[in-house]
Amino acid sequence: MTPHVRATRSDDVAQLLAMNNLAVPAVNELDEPALRAILAEARFAFAVVDDAEPDADSRVLGFALTLVSGADYDSENCRWFEGRSKDFLYVDRIVVAEGARDAGVGRLLYAAVFDAARSEGVAEVFCEVNLAPPNPGSLRFHHRLGFVEVGQQATKGGAVVVSLLAAPVHANRNS
């Protein structure tokens, strides 16, 4: 596999939506209008594709959607981070296709996220990972990238508990 990162495109939406909804409960389920709304508000939206496959530039292996402080986005977690800082890039979701896990796709996405954060001149990258329902693999992955827990909160009326994570941009050069 020879994957690379590019910006998401409008013709990716069907793949992004299917990939997102297969990743539930690690991320929340979306319909197409909700995904398009996040994409419209996202500061950066990255996709990883594989050059080695036929039609490679159109097969998405993973994606990440990011927002900045002040985004018009109704998210309990994003609002929590805005209460902590105005100097951040927020990873609303990062999803890697089932068959592409453990192949470096997540690292490629986070390298792009941290590069984007540096280009924006922000101090931190924020994200959250589910504690309930548990997502221990994602927690381990994020800790390896230098994320630390800065809080926890229950969302969706208490149905989900998340670990709120932060990583300094200046210290993260080799995502």
KELOMAR-796781 format. One line per field, with one value per residue: residue number from 1; x, y, z of N, C-alpha, C in turn. Coordinates in steps of 0.001 Angstrom, whole numbers, padded with zeros to 6 digits. Example, Ala and Ser with C-alpha at 12.3 -4.5 7.8 and 13.67 -1.06 7.14 Angstrom:
<pts>
k: c(1 / 2)
neast: c(013190 / 012850)
nnorth: c(-005690 / -002250)
nup: c(007800 / 007080)
caeast: c(012300 / 013670)
canorth: c(-004500 / -001060)
caup: c(007800 / 007140)
ceast: c(013200 / 012900)
cnorth: c(-003300 / 000030)
cup: c(007800 / 007870)
</pts>
This chain:
<pts>
k: c(1 / 2 / 3 / 4 / 5 / 6 / 7 / 8 / 9 / 10 / 11 / 12 / 13 / 14 / 15 / 16 / 17 / 18 / 19 / 20 / 21 / 22 / 23 / 24 / 25 / 26 / 27 / 28 / 29 / 30 / 31 / 32 / 33 / 34 / 35 / 36 / 37 / 38 / 39 / 40 / 41 / 42 / 43 / 44 / 45 / 46 / 47 / 48 / 49 / 50 / 51 / 52 / 53 / 54 / 55 / 56 / 57 / 58 / 59 / 60 / 61 / 62 / 63 / 64 / 65 / 66 / 67 / 68 / 69 / 70 / 71 / 72 / 73 / 74 / 75 / 76 / 77 / 78 / 79 / 80 / 81 / 82 / 83 / 84 / 85 / 86 / 87 / 88 / 89 / 90 / 91 / 92 / 93 / 94 / 95 / 96 / 97 / 98 / 99 / 100 / 101 / 102 / 103 / 104 / 105 / 106 / 107 / 108 / 109 / 110 / 111 / 112 / 113 / 114 / 115 / 116 / 117 / 118 / 119 / 120 / 121 / 122 / 123 / 124 / 125 / 126 / 127 / 128 / 129 / 130 / 131 / 132 / 133 / 134 / 135 / 136 / 137 / 138 / 139 / 140 / 141 / 142 / 143 / 144 / 145 / 146 / 147 / 148 / 149 / 150 / 151 / 152 / 153 / 154 / 155 / 156 / 157 / 158 / 159 / 160 / 161 / 162 / 163 / 164 / 165 / 166 / 167 / 168 / 169 / 170 / 171 / 172 / 173 / 174 / 175)
neast: c(000853 / 000576 / -000184 / -001480 / -002139 / -004831 / -006967 / -010418 / -013033 / -015979 / -016988 / -016325 / -018167 / -020164 / -018575 / -017286 / -019461 / -020477 / -018235 / -017969 / -020403 / -020109 / -018273 / -019533 / -019979 / -017794 / -017658 / -020256 / -023320 / -024156 / -026242 / -026486 / -026976 / -026074 / -023366 / -022467 / -022859 / -020962 / -018640 / -018780 / -018309 / -015867 / -012447 / -010226 / -010329 / -009401 / -008433 / -007239 / -005816 / -005008 / -002350 / -001552 / -003604 / -006079 / -008010 / -007250 / -007145 / -009701 / -010601 / -011199 / -009344 / -009316 / -010345 / -010259 / -011814 / -011673 / -012058 / -012078 / -011847 / -014865 / -016310 / -019350 / -020911 / -022657 / -021675 / -021235 / -018733 / -016885 / -017708 / -016980 / -014185 / -013817 / -014420 / -012136 / -010023 / -009123 / -007387 / -006833 / -006990 / -009593 / -010263 / -012880 / -013710 / -012056 / -011610 / -010850 / -010875 / -012088 / -010497 / -008100 / -006891 / -004204 / -002252 / -000942 / -002537 / -003986 / -001854 / -000835 / -003028 / -003074 / -000547 / -001037 / -003031 / -001595 / 000306 / -001430 / -002405 / -000067 / 000240 / -001939 / -001158 / -001880 / -001945 / -002644 / -003939 / -007070 / -009183 / -011586 / -012118 / -014074 / -014925 / -017003 / -019351 / -016535 / -013349 / -010619 / -008419 / -008246 / -007712 / -005131 / -003705 / -003959 / -002624 / -000030 / 000576 / 000991 / -001141 / -002903 / -005115 / -007393 / -009752 / -013042 / -016264 / -019792 / -021947 / -024663 / -026955 / -025916 / -025429 / -023012 / -019636 / -016801 / -013252 / -011519 / -009089 / -005809 / -003082 / 000053 / 000957 / 003554 / 005206 / 004708 / 005960 / 006310 / 003945)
nnorth: c(-001178 / 002194 / 004778 / 008163 / 011537 / 013685 / 016528 / 016207 / 015525 / 016513 / 014273 / 012260 / 011947 / 009876 / 007604 / 008503 / 008833 / 006173 / 004881 / 006306 / 005603 / 002873 / 002856 / 003469 / 002646 / 004337 / 006788 / 009242 / 008408 / 009576 / 011347 / 012082 / 014949 / 015944 / 015190 / 016653 / 019214 / 019323 / 019031 / 021405 / 023263 / 022542 / 023275 / 021968 / 019097 / 015943 / 013191 / 009863 / 008129 / 005396 / 005092 / 002841 / 001301 / 000521 / 003237 / 004625 / 007209 / 007728 / 005947 / 005931 / 005459 / 006353 / 009133 / 012520 / 015109 / 018475 / 021301 / 024794 / 027061 / 028759 / 027807 / 027198 / 024960 / 022477 / 020897 / 019085 / 018358 / 019926 / 022455 / 022196 / 022154 / 024721 / 026218 / 025887 / 026841 / 029048 / 028600 / 026418 / 023397 / 021339 / 017954 / 016629 / 014179 / 011159 / 008596 / 005331 / 003006 / -000332 / -002449 / -001115 / -000580 / -000423 / 000038 / 002390 / 004504 / 006134 / 007478 / 008917 / 010613 / 012071 / 013288 / 015073 / 016600 / 017770 / 019212 / 020993 / 022324 / 023607 / 025312 / 026954 / 028206 / 027502 / 026383 / 023868 / 020557 / 019146 / 016424 / 013770 / 010629 / 007745 / 006530 / 005134 / 003919 / 001682 / 002401 / 001258 / 000768 / 003061 / 004952 / 004098 / 004515 / 007337 / 008197 / 007319 / 009163 / 011391 / 012620 / 013728 / 013235 / 015774 / 016123 / 014764 / 013893 / 013326 / 012666 / 013041 / 012760 / 011236 / 008772 / 008329 / 008458 / 010441 / 010727 / 013618 / 014926 / 016356 / 017612 / 019129 / 021271 / 022110 / 020132 / 017888 / 016528 / 014300 / 012793)
nup: c(000000 / -000879 / 000451 / 000407 / 001530 / 000846 / 000224 / 001106 / -001262 / -003085 / -004382 / -002675 / -000666 / -000397 / 000201 / 002551 / 004253 / 004413 / 005536 / 007936 / 009228 / 009539 / 011528 / 013890 / 017300 / 017734 / 016525 / 016037 / 014368 / 011112 / 008755 / 005239 / 004837 / 007340 / 007358 / 005128 / 006143 / 008231 / 006708 / 005245 / 007216 / 008194 / 008855 / 007895 / 005906 / 005486 / 003410 / 003126 / 000523 / -001703 / -003821 / -005235 / -006171 / -008724 / -009885 / -007649 / -006526 / -005899 / -004002 / -000703 / 002214 / 004765 / 006851 / 008123 / 009926 / 010734 / 012941 / 013899 / 016703 / 017346 / 015249 / 013482 / 014789 / 016344 / 018905 / 021801 / 022777 / 021303 / 022193 / 024899 / 024696 / 023623 / 025852 / 027255 / 025714 / 023014 / 021077 / 019087 / 017080 / 016344 / 016225 / 014877 / 013951 / 013192 / 011015 / 010088 / 007513 / 007876 / 006667 / 006404 / 008772 / 011170 / 009282 / 009072 / 008298 / 010115 / 011369 / 009169 / 008694 / 011125 / 010950 / 008877 / 010138 / 012294 / 010820 / 009545 / 011804 / 012644 / 010431 / 010816 / 013059 / 015652 / 019103 / 020177 / 019507 / 019700 / 020685 / 021169 / 022774 / 023067 / 026268 / 027321 / 025243 / 025386 / 023845 / 023643 / 021920 / 020333 / 022319 / 023168 / 020761 / 020439 / 022753 / 022173 / 020226 / 021695 / 022938 / 025817 / 028564 / 029335 / 030503 / 031211 / 029991 / 030102 / 027431 / 025054 / 026636 / 028714 / 027639 / 026425 / 027404 / 027311 / 026894 / 027012 / 025032 / 024565 / 022626 / 022376 / 019710 / 018983 / 020001 / 018563 / 016020 / 014449 / 013660)
caeast: c(000000 / 001301 / -001215 / -001133 / -003214 / -005317 / -008211 / -011627 / -013716 / -017429 / -017308 / -015985 / -019185 / -020801 / -017613 / -017088 / -020671 / -020511 / -017134 / -018345 / -021483 / -019589 / -017423 / -020365 / -020173 / -016581 / -018113 / -021713 / -023894 / -024539 / -026887 / -025735 / -026990 / -025231 / -021969 / -022181 / -022784 / -019650 / -017637 / -018842 / -017785 / -014523 / -011290 / -009477 / -010948 / -008385 / -008689 / -006084 / -006108 / -003882 / -001906 / -001208 / -004799 / -006816 / -008910 / -006773 / -007411 / -011095 / -010909 / -010785 / -008970 / -009565 / -010540 / -010288 / -012482 / -011219 / -012688 / -011373 / -012690 / -015838 / -017031 / -020789 / -021050 / -023291 / -021060 / -020943 / -017293 / -016232 / -018010 / -016169 / -012832 / -013840 / -014390 / -010772 / -009044 / -009557 / -006164 / -006769 / -007624 / -010386 / -010531 / -014254 / -013737 / -011045 / -012140 / -010030 / -011646 / -011793 / -009386 / -006898 / -006383 / -002848 / -001434 / -000360 / -003485 / -004239 / -000651 / -000820 / -004052 / -002650 / 000560 / -001686 / -003712 / -000612 / 000837 / -002460 / -002423 / 001090 / -000036 / -002920 / -000515 / -002556 / -001081 / -003016 / -004928 / -008003 / -010087 / -012118 / -012227 / -015080 / -014628 / -018201 / -018773 / -015066 / -012573 / -009254 / -007428 / -008113 / -007016 / -003703 / -003188 / -003837 / -001554 / 001254 / 000801 / 001264 / -002354 / -003141 / -006476 / -007557 / -011072 / -014001 / -017644 / -020877 / -022673 / -025847 / -027816 / -025260 / -025249 / -021614 / -018654 / -015602 / -012006 / -011184 / -007641 / -005086 / -001665 / 000671 / 001370 / 005004 / 005921 / 004275 / 006556 / 006345 / 002706)
canorth: c(000000 / 003463 / 005794 / 009573 / 012394 / 014788 / 017125 / 015504 / 016110 / 016284 / 012915 / 011334 / 011969 / 008558 / 006743 / 009024 / 008531 / 004728 / 004581 / 006878 / 004866 / 001562 / 003051 / 003696 / 003811 / 005144 / 008120 / 009231 / 008168 / 010776 / 011208 / 012875 / 016396 / 016248 / 015101 / 017813 / 020400 / 019301 / 019299 / 022824 / 024039 / 022065 / 024066 / 021023 / 017781 / 015143 / 011788 / 009062 / 007257 / 004518 / 005246 / 001572 / 000598 / 001149 / 004287 / 004833 / 008538 / 007844 / 005011 / 006523 / 004497 / 006993 / 010575 / 013320 / 016394 / 019358 / 022613 / 025738 / 027774 / 029657 / 027160 / 027083 / 023519 / 022161 / 019701 / 019233 / 018233 / 021119 / 023554 / 022001 / 022609 / 026182 / 026768 / 025722 / 027550 / 029517 / 028456 / 024980 / 022709 / 020267 / 016813 / 016202 / 012736 / 010507 / 007256 / 004515 / 001863 / -001596 / -003151 / -000273 / -000342 / -000915 / 000199 / 003731 / 005509 / 007083 / 008318 / 009862 / 011625 / 012977 / 014111 / 016170 / 017445 / 018593 / 020173 / 022024 / 023115 / 024510 / 026345 / 027856 / 028885 / 027198 / 025748 / 022502 / 019767 / 018520 / 015388 / 012957 / 009196 / 007151 / 005638 / 004303 / 002589 / 001768 / 002350 / 001226 / 000854 / 004476 / 005626 / 003767 / 005200 / 008767 / 008399 / 007179 / 010404 / 012494 / 013186 / 013469 / 013567 / 017058 / 016103 / 013745 / 014353 / 012493 / 013338 / 012341 / 012440 / 010259 / 007502 / 008238 / 009173 / 010619 / 011270 / 014807 / 014811 / 017475 / 017412 / 020381 / 021236 / 022274 / 018918 / 016770 / 016699 / 013043 / 012068)
caup: c(000000 / -000932 / 000684 / 000579 / 002039 / 000014 / 000724 / 000686 / -002415 / -003050 / -004819 / -001584 / 000383 / -000195 / 000912 / 003907 / 005020 / 004688 / 006456 / 009230 / 009877 / 009924 / 012705 / 015075 / 018140 / 017955 / 016112 / 015953 / 013053 / 010369 / 007459 / 004256 / 005111 / 008510 / 006928 / 004268 / 007005 / 008896 / 005673 / 004896 / 008351 / 008538 / 008419 / 007073 / 005757 / 004821 / 003068 / 002723 / -000618 / -002032 / -005212 / -005876 / -006648 / -009826 / -009380 / -006291 / -005991 / -005501 / -002905 / 000570 / 003249 / 006048 / 006740 / 009348 / 009790 / 011808 / 013068 / 014760 / 017656 / 016744 / 014147 / 013656 / 014885 / 017620 / 019474 / 023230 / 023000 / 020769 / 023132 / 026096 / 024369 / 023481 / 027196 / 027761 / 024896 / 021685 / 020283 / 018847 / 015963 / 016936 / 015357 / 015138 / 013738 / 012372 / 010761 / 009195 / 007006 / 008556 / 006028 / 006353 / 010133 / 011450 / 008079 / 009075 / 007807 / 011202 / 011521 / 008044 / 008934 / 012193 / 010452 / 008149 / 011125 / 013003 / 009848 / 009389 / 013042 / 012573 / 009427 / 011421 / 014181 / 016914 / 020101 / 020552 / 018784 / 020630 / 020195 / 022258 / 022516 / 023954 / 027395 / 027385 / 025087 / 025404 / 022611 / 024169 / 020844 / 019970 / 023431 / 023075 / 019582 / 020722 / 023751 / 021461 / 019475 / 022618 / 023528 / 027235 / 028980 / 030025 / 031111 / 030782 / 030096 / 029596 / 026350 / 024544 / 027764 / 029565 / 026926 / 026017 / 028225 / 026492 / 027395 / 026237 / 024866 / 023972 / 022312 / 021933 / 018304 / 018851 / 020414 / 017746 / 014692 / 013693 / 013888)
ceast: c(000892 / 000312 / -000636 / -002379 / -003554 / -006538 / -009386 / -012250 / -015202 / -017789 / -016892 / -017147 / -019803 / -019868 / -017418 / -018275 / -020731 / -019438 / -017452 / -019357 / -021112 / -018744 / -018209 / -020183 / -018910 / -016801 / -019624 / -022169 / -024310 / -025425 / -026149 / -025808 / -026100 / -023756 / -021608 / -022065 / -021436 / -018552 / -017615 / -018215 / -016333 / -013450 / -010429 / -010234 / -010006 / -008892 / -007360 / -006565 / -004849 / -003555 / -001739 / -002412 / -005385 / -007840 / -008543 / -007171 / -008867 / -011481 / -010325 / -010532 / -009221 / -009761 / -010530 / -010942 / -012121 / -011946 / -011808 / -012378 / -013614 / -016599 / -018514 / -021145 / -021549 / -022769 / -020742 / -019441 / -016536 / -016481 / -017181 / -014753 / -012778 / -013866 / -013001 / -009778 / -009708 / -008455 / -005936 / -007306 / -008300 / -010632 / -011922 / -014396 / -012569 / -011507 / -011211 / -010861 / -011173 / -010570 / -008080 / -006313 / -005028 / -001945 / -000845 / -001289 / -003762 / -003055 / -000540 / -001834 / -003612 / -001429 / -000010 / -002381 / -002706 / 000076 / -000145 / -002513 / -001243 / 000839 / -001045 / -002313 / -001193 / -001643 / -001379 / -003948 / -005759 / -008796 / -010696 / -012199 / -013215 / -014434 / -015781 / -019118 / -017259 / -014439 / -011083 / -008170 / -007188 / -007405 / -005509 / -003047 / -002964 / -002748 / -000176 / 001595 / 001035 / 000039 / -002440 / -004568 / -006474 / -008934 / -011861 / -015365 / -018596 / -021632 / -023874 / -026728 / -027246 / -025009 / -023794 / -020768 / -017374 / -014435 / -011648 / -009669 / -007053 / -003644 / -001098 / 001188 / 002887 / 005770 / 005637 / 004761 / 006461 / 005105 / 002724)
cnorth: c(001232 / 004614 / 007207 / 010351 / 013442 / 015383 / 016263 / 016256 / 015782 / 014869 / 011850 / 011112 / 010602 / 007615 / 007199 / 008670 / 007047 / 004360 / 005090 / 005981 / 003429 / 001650 / 003367 / 002507 / 004643 / 006586 / 008069 / 009044 / 009497 / 010391 / 012144 / 014381 / 016782 / 016187 / 016295 / 019097 / 020461 / 019616 / 020780 / 023693 / 023689 / 023027 / 023224 / 019701 / 016959 / 013741 / 011132 / 008136 / 006477 / 004613 / 003925 / 000855 / 001272 / 002125 / 004680 / 006176 / 008716 / 006875 / 005541 / 005418 / 005037 / 008474 / 011217 / 014653 / 017254 / 020694 / 023497 / 026385 / 028732 / 029058 / 027076 / 025594 / 023171 / 020831 / 019962 / 019214 / 019455 / 022311 / 023421 / 022516 / 024122 / 026871 / 026712 / 026611 / 028052 / 029282 / 026983 / 024607 / 021482 / 019174 / 016299 / 014700 / 012333 / 009066 / 006561 / 003299 / 000574 / -002298 / -002371 / 000005 / -001007 / -000857 / 001607 / 004828 / 006564 / 008018 / 009333 / 010980 / 012604 / 013809 / 015309 / 017135 / 018347 / 019590 / 021321 / 022925 / 024084 / 025638 / 027364 / 028649 / 028641 / 026378 / 024276 / 021876 / 019058 / 017427 / 014701 / 011519 / 008636 / 006308 / 004667 / 004740 / 002676 / 001659 / 002346 / 001320 / 002299 / 005259 / 005352 / 004498 / 006682 / 009053 / 008254 / 008431 / 011608 / 013166 / 012797 / 013894 / 014887 / 017161 / 014910 / 014385 / 013314 / 013308 / 012498 / 011851 / 011377 / 008925 / 007262 / 009019 / 009238 / 011099 / 012418 / 014928 / 016043 / 017063 / 018743 / 020248 / 021271 / 020990 / 017741 / 016965 / 015450 / 012216 / 010847)
cup: c(000000 / -000748 / 000739 / 001021 / 000992 / 000697 / 000276 / -000485 / -002328 / -003498 / -003796 / -000616 / 000634 / 000564 / 002354 / 004789 / 005378 / 005707 / 007856 / 009938 / 010208 / 011199 / 013977 / 016004 / 018400 / 017519 / 016043 / 014507 / 012420 / 009198 / 006503 / 004518 / 006306 / 008134 / 006058 / 005088 / 007725 / 007886 / 005299 / 005985 / 008669 / 008020 / 007491 / 007072 / 004887 / 004528 / 002758 / 001616 / -000949 / -003514 / -005946 / -006477 / -007880 / -009246 / -007958 / -005725 / -005582 / -004379 / -001607 / 001588 / 004649 / 005835 / 008118 / 009030 / 010993 / 011766 / 013953 / 015700 / 016917 / 015580 / 014486 / 013648 / 016276 / 018144 / 020935 / 023495 / 022487 / 021694 / 024412 / 025847 / 024204 / 024836 / 027815 / 027034 / 023616 / 020661 / 019940 / 017475 / 016574 / 015894 / 015719 / 014964 / 012873 / 012251 / 009770 / 008799 / 007665 / 007958 / 005985 / 007735 / 010308 / 010218 / 007984 / 008607 / 008876 / 011420 / 010390 / 008255 / 010020 / 011801 / 009698 / 009104 / 011833 / 012067 / 009645 / 010623 / 013066 / 011574 / 009932 / 012581 / 015511 / 017818 / 020332 / 019524 / 019845 / 019914 / 021408 / 021792 / 023529 / 025050 / 027590 / 026248 / 024880 / 024010 / 022992 / 023102 / 020430 / 021066 / 023376 / 021906 / 019866 / 021760 / 023105 / 020665 / 020387 / 023196 / 025001 / 027575 / 029740 / 030667 / 030621 / 030832 / 029535 / 028556 / 025959 / 025684 / 028683 / 028891 / 026533 / 027017 / 027403 / 027340 / 026465 / 026228 / 024196 / 023707 / 021845 / 020503 / 018185 / 019165 / 019479 / 016310 / 013837 / 013927 / 013043)
</pts>
